Amino acid sequence: MDDCIVGVVDDHMLFAQSLQGLINSFDGFSVAFIARNGSDLINKLETIDQDPHIILLDINMPIMNGFETINWLNEHRAQIKTIALSMDDDEETIIKMLKFGSKGYLLKDIHPDTLKLALIEVAEKGHYYTDNVTSALLRGFSRKEDAYSQMNFSDRELEFMELACSDKTYKEIASDMCLSPKTIDNYRDTLFKKLEVRSRIGLVLYALKNKIVKN
């Protein structure tokens, strides 16, 4: 299997270069470039032959910060998976980045093994959330609990949420529900919009929090 290509976006070059060396030491991963901010990233993406599979994205950067950058990626390079990498462990920042579509949120003081695991999980499964990120998401849902409790879900939506909490793929869920994959995509997108989440893990956390399924 070809290496998973990674891009690093961080304005602290010493940290970024150290990160590059670490990632290049992981089997199956290689860093294609380092960008100093979102604007620099855009310039690099418009000149390279192959987009990276994953981008490690700092949040607090000059010229174009992490929030602005991930919005641009959502619009222009939606296939690239983004992992936020920051010193900021503020709950609102974590939730905001995940709502913008980040596939994970890592603090810069993590152990190298955690970084390696995060890259593997995002490459293979599409997301990686540490315990502190999961806790932040659950607390965020808790604060919105009253609003969510007023929502009405169809029986099919509830069935879909329960199946989404399993390890089944969306294609397998479609088969179990005797529906087309396109219909399942519509259920997913409708629930993502209704619950203000952008990932399957957000849907799962909501279902667990509200006892739609048993943990």
Protein Blocks (a to p, Z undefined) as FASTA:
>chain_A
ZZdddddddfblklmmmmmmmmmmpghiacfbdcfbfklmmmmmmmmmbdcfbdcddfbd
ghiafklmmmmmmmmmmmbccddddfblcfklmmmmmmnopabdcdfkbcfklmmmmmmm
mmmnopacdfklmmmmmmmmmmmmmmmmmpccdfklmmmmmmmmmmbdfklmmmmnopaf
klmmmmmmmmmmmnopabfklmmmmmmmnomacZZ
